[in-house]
């Protein structure tokens, strides 16, 4: 009985960590400041439990970041890569396409602003 509760607790913790990682990877790389309330809502945890989940994830190096308790946010600078399914690969492709478009737009802007510096 006691062992079943321990296994259940560990399983729920793993599910919550997977949910946290999914929240992180579902956001654009430039928008990785996540309100604790968003994590609490998606994981069905209290804010205190979200903080514990974040500290656990930070301590085992699944993520790197900073918890800002005053503003009630966490900034994630890095997350452990994971095995990707087809939907995640498609999402990454879309993110890369978006990034390529941004880089191309920036290049055109730089070329337009500094035509003498950029050789064609």
C-alpha positions as CSV (number, residue, x, y, z in Angstrom):
1,X,0.0,0.0,0.0
2,X,2.7,2.5,1.0
3,X,4.8,1.5,-2.0
4,X,1.8,2.1,-4.3
5,X,1.4,5.6,-3.0
6,X,5.2,6.2,-3.5
7,X,5.0,5.0,-7.0
8,X,1.9,7.1,-7.7
9,X,3.7,10.2,-6.3
10,X,6.7,9.6,-8.5
11,X,4.5,9.0,-11.6
12,X,2.6,12.2,-11.0
13,X,5.9,14.1,-10.6
14,X,7.2,12.7,-13.9
15,X,3.9,13.6,-15.6
16,X,4.2,17.2,-14.2
17,X,7.8,17.5,-15.4
18,X,6.8,16.3,-18.9
19,X,4.0,18.9,-18.8
20,X,6.4,21.6,-17.8
21,X,8.8,20.6,-20.6
22,X,5.9,20.6,-23.1
23,X,4.9,24.2,-21.9
24,X,8.5,25.3,-22.4
25,X,8.9,23.8,-25.9
26,X,5.5,25.1,-27.0
27,X,6.7,28.7,-26.6
28,X,8.9,30.6,-29.0
29,X,12.6,30.7,-28.0
30,X,12.4,34.5,-27.5
31,X,9.4,34.1,-25.2
32,X,10.5,31.8,-22.4
33,X,9.4,33.9,-19.5
34,X,6.4,31.9,-18.2
35,X,4.0,33.0,-15.5
36,X,3.8,30.5,-12.7
37,X,0.0,30.7,-13.0
38,X,0.2,29.3,-16.5
39,X,2.2,26.3,-15.3
40,X,-0.1,25.9,-12.3
41,X,-3.2,25.9,-14.6
42,X,-1.7,23.4,-17.1
43,X,-0.3,21.0,-14.4
44,X,-3.3,21.4,-12.0
45,X,-0.8,22.3,-9.2
46,X,-0.7,25.0,-6.6
47,X,1.8,27.9,-7.1
48,X,3.9,26.4,-4.2
49,X,3.9,23.0,-5.9
50,X,4.9,24.7,-9.2
51,X,7.8,26.3,-7.4
52,X,8.8,22.9,-6.0
53,X,8.5,21.3,-9.5
54,X,10.7,24.1,-11.0
55,X,13.3,23.7,-8.2
56,X,13.4,19.9,-8.8
57,X,13.7,20.4,-12.5
58,X,16.5,22.9,-12.0
59,X,18.3,20.7,-9.5
60,X,18.5,17.7,-11.8
61,X,19.4,19.9,-14.8
62,X,16.4,19.3,-16.9
63,X,16.1,23.0,-17.3
64,X,18.2,26.1,-16.6
65,X,16.6,29.4,-15.6
66,X,15.6,31.8,-12.9
67,X,12.5,31.8,-10.8
68,X,11.2,35.3,-10.0
69,X,8.8,35.0,-7.1
70,X,8.2,38.7,-6.9
71,X,6.7,38.8,-10.5
72,X,5.5,35.2,-10.3
73,X,7.4,34.1,-13.4
74,X,10.1,31.8,-14.4
75,X,12.6,32.5,-17.2
76,X,13.8,29.3,-18.9
77,X,17.2,29.8,-20.7
78,X,17.6,26.1,-21.6
79,X,15.7,22.8,-21.5
80,X,17.0,19.3,-21.9
81,X,16.3,18.1,-25.4
82,X,13.9,15.2,-25.7
83,X,12.7,12.6,-28.2
84,X,10.4,14.2,-30.7
85,X,7.3,12.9,-32.3
86,X,6.0,14.0,-35.8
87,X,3.9,16.9,-34.4
88,X,6.9,18.2,-32.5
89,X,9.2,17.9,-35.5
90,X,6.6,19.8,-37.6
91,X,6.4,22.5,-34.9
92,X,10.2,22.8,-35.0
93,X,10.2,23.1,-38.7
94,X,7.6,25.9,-38.5
95,X,9.7,27.6,-35.9
96,X,12.8,27.3,-38.1
97,X,10.9,28.6,-41.1
98,X,9.8,31.6,-39.0
99,X,13.4,32.2,-37.9
100,X,14.7,32.0,-41.4
101,X,12.0,34.6,-42.5
102,X,13.1,36.9,-39.6
103,X,16.8,36.6,-40.6
104,X,16.0,37.3,-44.2
105,X,13.9,40.3,-43.3
106,X,16.7,41.6,-41.1
107,X,19.2,41.0,-43.9
108,X,17.1,43.0,-46.3
109,X,16.7,45.8,-43.8
110,X,20.5,45.9,-43.2
111,X,21.2,45.9,-46.9
112,X,18.7,48.8,-47.4
113,X,20.1,50.8,-44.6
114,X,23.8,50.3,-45.5
115,X,24.1,49.7,-49.3
116,X,27.7,50.9,-49.4
117,X,28.8,48.4,-46.7
118,X,27.2,45.3,-48.3
119,X,28.7,44.1,-51.5
120,X,26.2,42.4,-53.9
